[in-house]
Amino acid sequence: MLIIRVLGQDVASNVFLISRILRRDLAVADFDEFRRDLDSLYELVEPDRSGANADYIPVLRDADPERWGVAFCSVDGQRYARGHVDDFFSIQSTSKPITYGLALKEIGSVRTHEWIGMEPSGRPFNHPELLPDQRPYNPMVNAGAIMTCSVLASAFEGALPRELIDYVASIWERMCGSLVRLSEETMLSEKATADNNFALAYLMRGRKGLPAPLENTLDLYFGLCSLELTCDSMAVAAATLANGGVCPITGERVFSAEVVKSVLSLMASSGMYNNAGEFFYHIGIPAKSGVSGVVMVVIPNFGGFATFSPRLDAFGNSVRGVQFFRKLVANFTFHTFDNISGGFNGFKKDPTRAGFPQNNGRLIRWAADLGDMEMQKLHALFVRTLAAVALTCGGLDEAGVHRVQTIYAGCMRGFLTREELTTSAVFSSSVTAIDELCEEIAKARDRLDTRAGELLFEGALLLLSRTGAKVSAAATPRPQL
């Protein structure tokens, strides 16, 4: 009773959220399942030790390259964290989208874009080339970020750079609901090695001009790159963008939805340096990286991810971070254009749906065990599918049986005995097993709905991926439902 009284006020102010929790009406329908999948992806990427730390300042050069963290926050505040998610690091270029958002918030889009373009540059982030009208290409490259800082400083005439740094840090704190630090060491190192950034600032001042004093502009820029967050807090900040500008753990609106839309548009087209086009082609999600090894990804109306691993590729993006998001999108329907397939995405999962095939599988096994005749037939057909694929791709030796049992456990949330498998693996020969299975599926098509077909197809594909076999499309048992 005492606990109820203590929590009463929080419960009263979050009745809608609690109701959604009880009804499992949250962004991630089955968070336990989602967490297990993220764990698998984390472990899959962890062995990759390619790339190298940024080395232009000591604090980045000397960072532990083994650190690897992944964090997620949904728009409903569901949280995942694995690895080095509580280590502070300088946010570097991931500061740029928020600085741009603040410029839009303070002086509006029209005035901001009088000074800054919105075109992908296709060039390295520190390249000096400008648009024909002498504006920098976009606010995500160094020249554009420096100009954004100048635009923001012009909105606070007379304010000192440190005051503006503190102000922007407070915005970050409102976005992530936790502490944000400033690293004096990083800020001084950035300034001491900033010949190229000084050159960019002087170039722009000589061409179109700067709306605020050059020295103040650069001090603000260096300070914002030197703010420090953790991977866990960066994920919440990303989720704030995914939630249209409202922090999912505090409920505070930080940005308008219109500002967020503009920020995400330029993150999508220009956020990953001169690899932005390839990143969006393959991954299809707004993202921004920083040379400290952080990658921030925003999945609108779903949630935000952050990864941290200091080893960088040739473009200045975290190797592990990019690989993680490639694998994430290969497994989930997160690519912006996944929805144009009419709802069919192979065996990709949609974590917003409570009934994707794995959950269906668990219900099928449960109903079959209780004596439901139709579910028993579907369950038997699923086991037959796994057996036929296994026989075609290496046989049912010890390793083959183990592979089948692993796939079965993942889809059905139960254990398949060797006896059950061998009893189902009765075909004329391993050569004709797939053809015989396809005939069985064709005969059963009238009682198989789309999700049942997806379950069979997924089981076959997952098993194929485990065996490493290459089977032609004609030989894959894909039911035509």
N, C-alpha and C positions, 0 to 999 in steps of 0.2 A: 504493500500500500504506500509506503514511503517513497519507493522508486516511482510509482505512478504519479504521486504528487509532485515529485521533483521534475519529472519529465512532462508533466501535464501541459505546461505552457508550450513546449516544443511540439508535442503531439497536436495540440489545438491549432498551432500555426501551420501545420503540415498535413492536415487531414487529407487533402487531395493526393499528395505524394504517398502517404501511408495506404490509402485506398488502392492506388495503382500497384503498390508493392503486394498487397494481399491478393489482388486480382492478377498478379504477374503481368501487368500491363506496362512494362518498362521498355526502354530502348533495346536492351538485350534481354530477350525473352527467357533464355536459359543461361544464366550467367556462369553456373558451374561448368557447363559444357564449353562455353566460350573461354573460360579461364584455362581449362585443360588444353584447348586448341592453341591458345597463346603460349602456354608453357612449351608445347611441342615445337612451335616455330622458334621460340627463344633458344631452345636447346639445339635446334637444327642449324641456326646461324652462328652460334657461339664459337665453334671451332675455326671460323674464318679469321685468319690473322694477316691477311693481305692489306696493303696500304701502309701509310706512315703518318705520324703526327705532323701537324703544322709546326714549323720550326722557326718562324720569324720573330717570335718573342719567347723568352725562357719559360713562362708559365704554361704555354701550350706545348713547347718542345719537351718539357720534363713531365708532362702528365702521364700517368700510368696507362699505357696502351691496352692493358688487359681489361680495363673496366668496361662493363657491358650492362646496360640497363634498359628495360622496356616498361613503360607505364601507359595506362589507359584510363580515361574518365568518360563515362557516357553523359549525355545531356540530362540524364536523371540522377547523376552523381554516383553511378556504379563504378567502383575503382578496381584496377588491377595494377600490380607492381611486381617486378621481378628483377633481381640483380642489383646493380649499383644505382638505385633510384633516389637515394638520399644524399648523394655527394653533390656539393655545389660546384658549378662550372660557369664560366663566362658565357653569356648567351650569344655574343658576337652578332652574326648577321640575322639571327632570329629576332633581333630587336627591330629590324626594318619594317615588317608588316605593322607592328603596333605603333611605331613612330609615324608611319604613313596614315594609319587610322586616326591618330590624334590630330594630325594636320587637317584631315578631312573634317574632323569634329570641330576644330577650333575656327577654321576659316572657310570651310566648304570646298566642294570638289572643283568648282570653276576656278577659283583663285589658286588652289593648289596646283592644278594642271596647267596654269599659265607658266609654271616654272618647271614642271616635271612631266615627261611623257608617260605613255602606257603601252609601249611596244616592247616585245621581247628583243633583246640585243643580239643573241646568238654569239656573244663574245665573252671572254673571261670577265669575272666580276669587277676587276680593277682596270679594265680597258678604258683609255681616254676618249674614245670616239663618242661624239654627240649626234643628236638628230640634226637634220638640215636647218632647223630653226634654232639650233644651239641649246636646246633643252637636253638633259640626260634622258636615256631611253625609258627608264622606269625606276620606281623607288626601291627596287630589290637589288640593284647593282650599287657599287660603292658611290659612283658619281651621283646617282639618283638619291641615295640615302643621305649623302652630305647635303644635297639641295633640300631634301625633306626636312632635315634638322634646321636648315636656315629658314625655311618657310615657317616651321613651328616656332622658332625663336622670334621671328618677326611678329607673331601674334601676342608675344609677351614682352613688349618693348621695355627695356630697362632692367629686365630680370637677368640675374647672373647665371652662367652655365650650370653651376652647382645647384641652384634653385630649380632650374628646369630638369636637371637629372633627377632630383628628389621627386619632382612632380611626376615624371614619367615612371619612376620606380613605384610610386603610389598607385598608378594605373595598373601596372603589372601585379601588384599585391591584390588589388581589387579583382583582377581577372583570375588569379590562382588561389585566392583566399589564404595565402601564407606569406612568410617572410621572403623579401627580396633584398639581396645585399649588393653593395658596390665594392669592387676590388680595386683599391688604390694602386696596387702593384701592376695589375693588368692595364689600367688606364694610363699610367706613366710609361709603361713599356710600349703600348700602342702609339702614344704620342712620339716617343723617342725613335720609332722605326717607321714613321708615317710619311716618308718622302713622297711616295706615290700619291697618297691622299692629299697632301699639301699641294702637289702638282695639279691634281684634279680640281681642287678648290680654286686655285689661282687661274686655271684655264677657264673655268665657268665664270668666275668674276670678270675675266677679260673679255669673254664673249657676250653673254647675256646679262651678267651681273649676279649678285647674291642679295636676297632680301634682308639679310642680317649680316653683321660684321663677320669677316672670315674667321678670325680667331675664336670668337664665341661659337660660331657654327661648328668648327672642328672640335673644340673642347666638349661640346654637347655630344657630338658624334662618338668621340672616343669614350666618353662616360657611359653612353647607352650600350655600346658594345661590351663594356666591362661590368654591366650588371650581372649578378649571379643568381641562378635559380637551380633547383634540383630537377631531375627528370620527372619526378612525381608531380611537382608543382607546374612544370611546363605542360604536362598532359591536361591539367585542369584549365590552364590558360587556353590551350587548343580547344578544349570542350566548350569554353565560353564563346569562342568564335563559332563553333559548330551549333551552339544554342542561340545564335542570332544576337550575341552580345550580352547575354545574361549568364552570370557565373552559376554553374549548376549546383555548387555546394553552399552558396550563400543566398542565391536568388536575386542578387543585385544586378541591375542593368548597368553595364559599363560603356557599351557602344550601342548605337542604333542599328537596326537590321540593315538599313541602307548603307551605312559605313562598312559593316561586315561584308556585305555583298561585294563592294568595291575592293576590299582587302583580299578576299578569297579569289576574286577574278585575277588579280595580278600575282597572287601566290601560285595559282594554277599555271599561268603562262610564263612566269619569270622567276619562280621561287628557288629553283635548284641550280642556280648559276647557269653556265652555258650547257648544262645537261638537262635543262628544264623541259625541252621538247620531248626528248627520249623518255624522261621520267613520266611525263603526263601521258605519253603514248602507251607505255606499258602499265602504268599504275593508276593514272587517271584520277588523282586526288590532289587538292590544293596542299602544297607543302612548302616549308622553308627550312634551309639547313644553315649551320654555322660551323666555322672552321675549328671550333673546340670539339666537334664530334657530335653535336646535337642535330636531330632532325625532328621537326614539329609537323604533324600531319593533321588535317582537319577533314572529318567526314560529316558534311552538313546534316543536321537533324539527327545525328547518331552519336558522335563523340569525337574526342581528340586523343591522338597518340603522341608520345614523345619517346625517342630512343637516344641513347648516349653511348658512343664508343669513339675514342679519339683518332683511330686510324682512318685516314682519308684516301679517297681515290684521286685520279688525275684532275678531276673537276673541283676538288675541295669538299666533296660530300662524304659523309661517314660510310665506309664500305659495308659494315654490318647493318647500319641503318637502312641503306638502300636495299640490301638483300632481304632484310626483314619485311619491308613493305612490298617487295616483289612477291614474296611467298604469301604474305597476308592477302593480297589481291588475287593470287592464284587459288586461294582456298575460300574466299568470301566474296559476296556480291557487292564489293565496295567501289569498283571502278565506276566512274560517272556514267558510262554508257552500258553497264551491264543490263540495265532495264530495257534496252531496245530489243532484246532477244525474245520478247514475248513471255518472259517468265522462266524460260529454260536456260540454265547455265551449267549444263553438265552436272558434275557433282560439287559445284560451288555451294557453299552454305549461305543462307540468309539468316543472320543471327537475330533479326527483328521478328522472325516467325517462330512461334512456339512449336510448330509441327514440321520442322524439316526432317529429312529421312531418318536420322539417327533416333529421334524421339519416336517417330512412327514405328521404327523397328522394335523399340522396347515395348510398345503397346501390342504389336503383332505377337511377340513372344509371350507376353502376359496372357493375351486372349487365347492363343493356341494352347497354352498350358491349362487353361480353364475349360477347354473342350470345344471352342468355337471352330466348327468344321471349315469354314472359309479361311479363317486365319491359319489353321493347320495346313491347308493346301498352299497358302501363300508362303508360309514359313518353310515348308518342304521345297517349294520351288526356289526360294532364296538359297537354301543349302545346296540344292542341285546346281544352281548357277555358280556358286563358289567352287564346287567340286569339278564341274566341267572346265572352268578356266584353269584350275590348278592342274588337272590332268593334261591339258593342252600345253601348259607352260611349265614343264619340268617335273610333273608327276606328284604323287602323294607320298613322298618319303618323309623322314622326320621333319626336315626343314619345311617341306610343302604343307604338311599338316599344321605346323606351328603358324605359318603365314595365314592359312585359312582361319584358324582359331583366333588369331589377332584381329583380322578384319571382322569376323563375326562378333567378337566381343565389343568392338567399337560401334557396330551398327545395331546390335540387338541388346547390348548391356547384359549379356549372359554368357555362359560357357558352353561351347560345342564339344562334345566328347568325340574321341577318335571313332568309336563305334557308330555314332550318329552320322559322322562324315562318310565313313567307308560304306555304310548301308545306302547312303544317297548317291554314292559315286559309281553306280552300276550303269555302265554304258557299253555299247557294242565294242568300242575300242577308244583309246585316247584320241585317235585321229578324227573320229566322227562325233566326239562328245559335244562339241559346240553345235554342230548341225542338228543333232538330236535335241539339244536344249532349246534351240530356236524353234523347232517344231512344237515342243511342249508349250513354249511361251505363246506361240501363235494360236494354239488350241485354247489357251486360257485367257486370251486377250479380252473376251467379253466380260470377264469378272475382275479384271485388273484396272484400277483407276490410275490416274497420272502419277500419284505419289507412290503407288506400289511399283509402277514401272521405273520410277526414279530410284527406288530402293534397290531393285535388281541391277539396274545400270550402274549405280554407284558401287555396289559390292564388287561387280566385275572389274570396274576401272581401278578401284583401290587395290584389288588383288593383282591386277596387271602391273600397277606401279610398283608394288612390292617385289614382283618377280623380275622386273626390268625387261620384260618381254616386249617385243614389237609385234602387234597383231593388226592385220589390215582391218579397215572399217567394216568390210563385208563379213569378217569373222567375229566381230564383237557382238555379243548377244544383247543388242539394243532393241527392246520391244517397241513395236509401232502401235501406240495406244491412241 
